[in-house]
């Protein structure tokens, strides 16, 4: 949400947001990067954010769904006005793997959807993933759900309807080849790519295409989760052309 004014005047913006990263600036201020529902990725200056607890009361933390308000003036860095907690997910910090994967999902959202503008579907999927981690879902399974949905939302989802060469949809196994944008069946594969069972391909396809209700109904066996762990993060890094930092590279 935003309110505009005449040229040179401040504009006011508000949105639900997750804090992705924070960098100290000088003796008191912080530069904060948020992933917001209504404006996408925004970098905002929080004045006196780490010297004075009165300024924001220690609210500017990760693993918290925030409602933030900020102002923008042409030629200047946006400035954070207020922040309040909408929902907290502090159970995440009880387990290191949940922390690592929550950080990964935050980084992933910012890297896959860096363009300006509202990102309601991606934000909703990020919120769904953070809630799942806080509720105790296995971190790897929660991450695969978010990754696959992000690929579909961002238009990077691979073609998983069958073999990219012959179209076969019932092969016992496939090899997923990132440059092909999909998988090759056992007859067409030449050894390149990562081997995936038919069940893993169907599960990835369902996670990528399904809505929230479909994802909640889908139960991912441990073996298939392990298969997808070896391919989906690597495919995302291939699409982005860079290695993500949160998990120390694709895992």
Secondary structure by P-SEA (a helix, b strand, c coil): ccccccccbbbbbbbbcccccccccccbbbbbbbbcccccbbbbbbcccccccccccccccccccccccccccccccbbbcccccccccccccccaaaaaaaaaaaaaaaaacccccccaaaaaaaaaaaaaaaacccaaaaaaaaaaaaaaaaccccccccccccccccccbbbbbccccccccccccccccccccaaaaaaaaaaacccaaaaaaccccaaaaaaaaacaaaaaaaaaccccccccccc
